[in-house]
């Protein structure tokens, strides 16, 4: 990404800080730092952070890493050595940020190491502490055009990889064999595998099944939940199928209910809606069909640099949707000892509704033996 993108993000962060009354934002070597600055420093026990105030933005940077990180950002560094320790450099950085006095409000990166956060808080004079949810987190949740383009491209490649996985199914293959087919497709097309869940039969009833050595036989349900990464942004999609002869009638019934639940959730998505209303739309369909106890997780999660990030689509979330929010909708029904069905699409909130990033049909895949 160009430096102008990071300058724009820094300007937007400062405007948001003024809006919510935050004097200092403190970021560790996390995805927050990468999003704001383009820098992704080596993370170990040596304190490294990016501090942003209304008047200054700069890094506390171990001298050991300074030259390599300098290639990624033009923001100033306060460097320190293993011999001297970080205290003096941090004091200088806080002075540059204009927060050396008492009572300043600091928003801490919630993914920062606790020892880094305590080092900063102890160096300040009785700060009012909070987290970055309302500042940088708020901005990250609303994707810009560059991010949306990256997420679209990754979703479309993921479509083809999932199709390749289903097309490869043969008697005697293991779950891990199918995952390898999908990963090979990613790598051949310039993507990095992010994760792949392949669940045969009863393994599909574990929402976070560990893909393993279970062997495919005739007349089994197959669940594939997979994602890759292109240009720093991920994809995430789940599709289901039946390998064998005529599918189990209850499998088809469950799949129909899950599809109806997903469509009900999509029908709610637009700017101004509260996240819990999307969850309720999906959950009510599944409960009405008599499977409520078997929908055991939230309806969705945001996607961005992180594959799980705000907004979270849960029964208790009061997050309001804005244009640019991107998240999964993934209702599921899991029948222990039998099978599980989850259908998942990633959607972007538009000015008047939503855009589904995947182009792959949600129809249940069936084999031709």
LINMOKA-V420736 format. One record per helix or strand. SS is the DSSP state (alpha for helix, beta for strand). FROM is the first residue (numbers start at 0). TO is the last residue. Records with the same first field share a line. If there is no record, write none. Layout:
# LINMOKA-V420736
SS = FROM-TO  FROM-TO
This chain:
# LINMOKA-V420736
alpha = 2-19  30-36  62-69  86-96  113-122  131-133  135-140  144-166  174-187  200-204  248-265  274-287  291-293
beta = 23-26  48-51  56-61  75-79  101-101  104-107  124-124  127-130  141-141  173-173  191-199  214-214  219-229  232-233  236-242  273-273  299-301  308-312  319-319  324-328  331-334  338-341  343-348  353-355  364-365
